[in-house]
Amino acid sequence: MLIANSNLVPRWATEQHFEDLDRRGLMMYGQMTAGSWIYIGTQGILQGTYETFAALAKQEFGADSLAGRFVLTAGLGGMSGAQPLAAATMNEAAALIVEVRAERIDRKVQEGYCDRRARDLDEALGWIEEAQRAGTGLSVGLAGNAADVYSELADRGVVPDVVTDQTPAHNQLDYVPQGNLDEVEELRSADPQEYRRRSVASMVAHCDAIQRLQTAGAICFDYGNNLRGQAELGGLEVRDDEGNFKYPGFVPAYVRPLFCEGKGPFRWACLSGDESDLAVLDDALLRVFPDDVVLHRWVNMARERVPQLGLPSRICWLGYGDRAKFGLEINRLIADGKVSAPVVIGRDHLDCGSVASPNRETEAMLDGSDAVADWPLLNFALNAVSGASWVSFHHGGGVGIGNALHAGMVIVADGTEARAARLERVLTVDPGIGVVRHADAGYPIAIDQARAGGVPMPSLED
């Protein structure tokens, strides 16, 4: 069932209202994009995190990687478990990841996602310093509460190069407040309201520490978990005099320039279940885009380090024009018998034109259109009439219920000429509406991209 009210992201309902709807089975979350035949486990968040840190390295340091840089983050459960592999192994940072549950660190070390678990903060900082000097990637897990550890680092005057976190701050009952872990876990069941109160208080301390580290010189960004919004509810001053968050979300800071080009997460799954089909498509991807250094680094590392969960699948970031180009290549390989069965193609809900999410994808839009949800509705309609195999409309997604609307899309490549025409249409309009959405908001990169695609655009002076 679709829950959407008017053309603005709904702000009229309480969190409890949405939780009641969820328990009654009346909510469809943005994460349901992964349910449209193309569940790929942690590969999606891993690849998105990789792209974000790669963009940060280029924008902030003018480099292809984060070698020699100290990255502080938090969270190793669920999707956040991708952080050590994405930041340290794939982008060569010296990364300290704080996780409240020690067993999660141990599991990530066993899985090969995290390199080491430190006994205490001093040991962790020693390892981080060694890795920085050597310019080698290293991920260090530290058991502790992010609010405590971040605050201690700020008190000590230890300033990382980059600070973020991926704790589940979008939900007060999922975030773990400061205190004895066993006691707060018991409190969660015994007194949910008191647990919520303590969660918000801890999020205030957590966010305040990030702002203190930012003031001391760290590059800080929010990773779309609504920590700043929760801290604001708790009374922390998180905005500047102009009403903007003091430290930005990762989309306006690093991803939006990519969105302006129609670039975003493009994924596929081999319906044959045969990993040799995936190998053929990986090889084709590298062949079709020979000059994309970030893409090649991702594919080569993903083949070696990323486990396949469910159908053999891959995700990468491709832009306007390139998605249609590779979709047609997939269809040709099926027609030629080099891929043994149809391939389902889709994307993540973090994309350029499919979502309205004022605290993440559409935060701080140039024209103030953060909450305007006409764009995902247009995306939904265009994909439907262009011939997508599956279209859907979702509520929620990462930042929590009440804060996002998103259109999902899936199209199957089957090797036929008729499907080739549909692939070209869908994989053109899907990112194309993202380019138009950002051009309409006034972003010069998007305006140039639209003009290059033959869309007449007025000058900025007009």
Buried (B, 14 or more C-beta within 10 A) or exposed (E): EEBBEEEBBBEEBEBEEBBEBBEEEEBBBBBBBBEBBBBBBBBBBBBBBBBBBBBBBBEBBEBBBBBBBBBBBBBBBEBBBBBBBBBBBBBBBBBBBBBBBBEBBBBBBEEEBBBBBBEEBEBBBEBBEEBBEEEBBBBBBBBBBBBBBBBEBBEEEBBBBBBBBBBBBBBBEBBBBBEEBEEBEEBBEEEEEEBBBBBBBBBBBBBBBBBBBBEBEBBBBBBBBBBBBBBBBBEBEBEEEEEEBBBBBBBBBBBBBBBBBBBBBBBBBBBBEBEEBBEBBBBBBBEBBEEBEBBBBBBEBBEEBBEBEEBBBBBBBBBBBBBBBBBBBBBBBBBEEBBBEBBBBBBBBBBBBBBBBBBBBBBBBBEEBBBBBEBBBBBBBBBBEBBBBBBBBBBBBBBBBBBBBBBBBBBBBBBBEEBBBBBBBBBBBBBBBBBBBBBBBEBEBBBBBBEEBEEEBEEEEE
